[in-house]
Amino acid sequence: MNEYVVRFSLRQRIEHFSVMVLFTVLAITGLSQKFFDNWWAARAIAAMGGIDRVRWIHRAAGVLFAALAIVHFAAGAWLVLSRRSSASMVPTRKDFRDAVVALRYYLRISDVEARFDRFDYRQKFEYWGLVLGGLVMMVTGFILLYPVTVARWLPGQLIPAAKIAHSNEGLLAFLVVITWHIFNAHLSPEVFPFDPSIFSGKLSRERMAKEHPLEYARIRAAEEKPRPQAGETP
C-alpha cells in the first residue's frame, strides 16, 4: 500500500502557488507605499525602480489576483454543480462544534479530540477570511484604479473611503497570513519546520489518519471495496 495519499490536485497546487506569489508581490509593493516615509519602504521603492514602477507592479498584480479569483470560483462552482467535487470548504454546524471541542481539549477540560473531515474549521475560517478580505481588496482596488469613472456614477466620498479600507485591509491580511497561516503551515509542532503537501499534493497516511480521520476513513473504505472482475457488472 502506498504510504502517501493524493490530497491536492495539480490545479489546486498551481492556484496556491499563484496566490502565494501574487500576495507576496502585493504585500511588498502595497506596504512600501503605505509606509513610504519609513527608511525600509524608501529603500524598497528605490530597489524596485521608483514609485511609478512600484505602483504599476502593484496594479498589475492586483488585476491578476482578481482574474485568478474569478477562475478559482468559476472552476469550483462547475466542479460542484457537475458533482465532480463536493463543497468541502463551506462551513457547517460541525465546524463550530469542532472549534468548541478543540478549545476544550487544548484547555484540558476534556480528553475528547475533534475529528475532522477533508478540511478542519481553522482551514475553512482562514479560507473564507481570505475570500472576504480579498473581495474588499478587489472592490476598493478597482475603485482606486478608476476613480474618475467611479465618481461619475457614485458619490466622490467613496474614493478616500476606498483608499482607507484598501490600505487597512491590506495590512490586516498581511498580519493574518504571517501569524495564523505561517504558524499552521510551518511552525506548529505537527508540521515543523515545513509542510510540503500543498506543493507535492501528497500527504502521508499517518498524518491523514491523525489530522483528517473522517476523510481517511472514506479513502480506506474505497480502497478496500472489492473491484468487479472482468465480465461482471459493477
Secondary structure per residue as TSV (DSSP state, phi and psi in degrees):
chain	resnum	aa	ss	phi	psi
A	1	M	-	360.0	132.7
A	2	N	-	-62.2	132.0
A	3	E	S	-79.3	-3.3
A	4	Y	E	-120.8	151.1
A	5	V	E	-121.0	148.1
A	6	V	E	-79.0	121.5
A	7	R	-	-109.0	-34.2
A	8	F	S	-126.0	135.5
A	9	S	-	-77.2	170.0
A	10	L	H	-61.6	-39.8
A	11	R	H	-60.7	-43.9
A	12	Q	H	-65.0	-38.1
A	13	R	H	-68.0	-40.0
A	14	I	H	-65.7	-41.9
A	15	E	H	-60.6	-45.8
A	16	H	H	-62.7	-44.1
A	17	F	H	-62.9	-41.1
A	18	S	H	-64.4	-43.9
A	19	V	H	-62.5	-42.0
A	20	M	H	-60.2	-46.7
A	21	V	H	-66.4	-48.1
A	22	L	H	-65.5	-40.0
A	23	F	H	-62.5	-41.4
A	24	T	H	-62.3	-44.9
A	25	V	H	-63.0	-44.9
A	26	L	H	-64.0	-39.3
A	27	A	H	-65.7	-45.9
A	28	I	H	-64.8	-48.1
A	29	T	H	-74.0	-32.7
A	30	G	H	-75.2	-46.7
A	31	L	H	-68.5	-32.0
A	32	S	H	-66.8	-29.6
A	33	Q	H	-78.0	-37.7
A	34	K	H	-64.5	-39.6
A	35	F	T	-111.3	44.2
A	36	F	T	-60.2	-24.7
A	37	D	T	-86.5	2.9
A	38	N	S	-91.8	151.4
A	39	W	H	-61.4	-39.8
A	40	W	H	-68.3	-35.2
A	41	A	H	-68.7	-41.1
A	42	A	H	-61.9	-41.1
A	43	R	H	-67.1	-39.6
A	44	A	H	-64.5	-42.5
A	45	I	H	-63.2	-43.2
A	46	A	H	-63.7	-40.3
A	47	A	H	-65.7	-28.7
A	48	M	T	-89.4	2.0
A	49	G	T	102.1	13.6
A	50	G	-	105.8	165.3
A	51	I	H	-65.5	-35.4
A	52	D	H	-63.9	-43.0
A	53	R	H	-68.6	-37.6
A	54	V	H	-61.7	-42.6
A	55	R	H	-65.3	-39.3
A	56	W	H	-65.1	-43.8
A	57	I	H	-62.8	-42.7
A	58	H	H	-62.7	-44.1
A	59	R	H	-67.9	-41.3
A	60	A	H	-63.0	-43.6
A	61	A	H	-64.8	-36.3
A	62	G	H	-64.7	-42.3
A	63	V	H	-64.4	-42.2
A	64	L	H	-64.5	-38.4
A	65	F	H	-63.5	-42.7
A	66	A	H	-63.9	-41.8
A	67	A	H	-63.5	-41.0
A	68	L	H	-64.2	-38.7
A	69	A	H	-63.6	-41.3
A	70	I	H	-63.6	-45.8
A	71	V	H	-62.3	-41.6
A	72	H	H	-60.2	-48.8
A	73	F	H	-74.0	-33.2
A	74	A	H	-64.8	-45.4
A	75	A	H	-65.3	-42.4
A	76	G	H	-63.4	-43.1
A	77	A	H	-64.0	-41.4
A	78	W	H	-64.2	-42.1
A	79	L	H	-65.1	-39.6
A	80	V	H	-70.1	-45.8
A	81	L	H	-66.3	-31.4
A	82	S	T	-86.8	3.3
A	83	R	T	61.7	27.4
A	84	R	S	-90.9	-9.3
A	85	S	S	-153.6	161.5
A	86	S	-	-106.3	160.1
A	87	A	-	-81.5	63.1
A	88	S	T	-72.9	-14.1
A	89	M	T	-91.1	-5.4
A	90	V	S	-78.4	124.3
A	91	P	-	-63.3	143.9
A	92	T	-	-126.4	176.4
A	93	R	H	-60.2	-33.1
A	94	K	H	-60.5	-35.5
A	95	D	H	-63.2	-40.2
A	96	F	H	-70.3	-37.0
A	97	R	H	-66.3	-40.0
A	98	D	H	-61.9	-38.0
A	99	A	H	-62.2	-39.9
A	100	V	H	-68.7	-43.5
A	101	V	H	-62.2	-43.2
A	102	A	H	-64.8	-41.6
A	103	L	H	-62.5	-42.7
A	104	R	H	-63.8	-37.0
A	105	Y	H	-69.1	-43.6
A	106	Y	H	-64.7	-32.0
A	107	L	T	-85.8	1.1
A	108	R	T	62.8	28.9
A	109	I	S	-82.1	-29.4
A	110	S	-	-138.3	154.2
A	111	D	S	-96.3	1.3
A	112	V	-	-84.9	126.3
A	113	E	-	-97.4	146.2
A	114	A	-	-70.5	141.5
A	115	R	-	-107.7	118.5
A	116	F	-	-99.5	154.8
A	117	D	-	-94.8	-143.4
A	118	R	S	-59.3	-41.2
A	119	F	S	-130.1	139.7
A	120	D	-	-90.2	175.7
A	121	Y	H	-62.8	-33.1
A	122	R	H	-65.9	-43.5
A	123	Q	H	-66.1	-39.4
A	124	K	H	-68.4	-44.6
A	125	F	H	-64.2	-39.2
A	126	E	H	-66.5	-42.0
A	127	Y	H	-61.0	-49.3
A	128	W	H	-72.7	-25.4
A	129	G	H	-64.5	-41.5
A	130	L	H	-64.7	-40.2
A	131	V	H	-63.1	-50.3
A	132	L	H	-66.8	-42.2
A	133	G	H	-64.4	-40.6
A	134	G	H	-63.3	-36.4
A	135	L	H	-63.6	-43.1
A	136	V	H	-61.5	-43.2
A	137	M	H	-64.7	-40.4
A	138	M	H	-69.4	-45.1
A	139	V	H	-64.2	-49.4
A	140	T	H	-68.0	-32.7
A	141	G	H	-64.3	-43.2
A	142	F	H	-70.3	-30.6
A	143	I	H	-62.9	-42.9
A	144	L	H	-73.0	-25.6
A	145	L	H	-75.3	-32.8
A	146	Y	S	-127.4	62.5
A	147	P	H	-66.2	-36.8
A	148	V	H	-66.4	-44.6
A	149	T	H	-63.1	-43.1
A	150	V	H	-63.6	-41.5
A	151	A	H	-66.6	-20.0
A	152	R	H	-71.0	-27.1
A	153	W	H	-113.2	-22.8
A	154	L	S	-127.3	162.1
A	155	P	-	-57.1	140.8
A	156	G	T	-64.3	-23.7
A	157	Q	T	-63.1	-16.4
A	158	L	H	-67.2	-26.5
A	159	I	H	-66.9	-55.1
A	160	P	H	-65.1	-31.6
A	161	A	H	-64.7	-40.3
A	162	A	H	-65.5	-36.9
A	163	K	H	-63.1	-43.8
A	164	I	H	-66.3	-45.6
A	165	A	H	-63.4	-42.1
A	166	H	H	-63.7	-44.2
A	167	S	H	-66.6	-47.5
A	168	N	H	-71.3	-37.9
A	169	E	H	-67.2	-34.8
A	170	G	H	-63.1	-43.0
A	171	L	H	-65.9	-41.3
A	172	L	H	-62.6	-44.5
A	173	A	H	-61.1	-41.9
A	174	F	H	-61.5	-45.5
A	175	L	H	-66.3	-38.3
A	176	V	H	-65.1	-42.8
A	177	V	I	-65.4	-45.5
A	178	I	I	-76.4	-15.4
A	179	T	I	-100.9	-64.1
A	180	W	I	-70.4	-56.8
A	181	H	I	-68.4	-45.9
A	182	I	H	-62.9	-38.0
A	183	F	I	-63.4	-49.7
A	184	N	I	-64.7	-34.9
A	185	A	I	-88.6	-20.0
A	186	H	I	-134.3	-34.7
A	187	L	I	-106.1	-13.4
A	188	S	S	-67.6	149.8
A	189	P	T	-56.9	-30.2
A	190	E	T	-69.2	-26.6
A	191	V	T	-124.7	-5.6
A	192	F	T	-53.3	136.5
A	193	P	T	-96.3	1.8
A	194	F	-	-165.2	139.4
A	195	D	-	-108.8	105.6
A	196	P	-	-86.7	3.6
A	197	S	H	-61.2	-35.9
A	198	I	H	-72.2	-16.7
A	199	F	H	-97.0	-38.1
A	200	S	H	-86.3	-24.9
A	201	G	-	84.7	-3.4
A	202	K	E	-117.5	152.1
A	203	L	E	-135.9	139.6
A	204	S	E	-65.0	150.4
A	205	R	H	-63.3	-33.3
A	206	E	H	-62.2	-46.6
A	207	R	H	-69.1	-38.5
A	208	M	H	-61.3	-44.9
A	209	A	H	-64.8	-31.8
A	210	K	H	-82.6	-43.7
A	211	E	H	-93.5	-28.3
A	212	H	-	-136.6	63.0
A	213	P	H	-62.1	-33.9
A	214	L	H	-68.3	-42.5
A	215	E	H	-66.9	-40.9
A	216	Y	H	-64.3	-35.9
A	217	A	H	-62.0	-39.3
A	218	R	H	-66.6	-40.4
A	219	I	H	-62.6	-44.6
A	220	R	H	-64.7	-39.6
A	221	A	H	-64.1	-39.5
A	222	A	H	-68.1	-35.7
A	223	E	H	-70.7	-35.6
A	224	E	H	-85.3	-10.4
A	225	K	S	-66.7	126.8
A	226	P	-	-63.6	135.8
A	227	R	-	-87.7	143.0
A	228	P	-	-64.8	138.7
A	229	Q	-	-76.4	165.2
A	230	A	T	-59.3	131.4
A	231	G	T	91.3	-11.5
A	232	E	S	-89.4	152.8
A	233	T	-	-83.7	123.9
A	234	P	-	-65.9	360.0
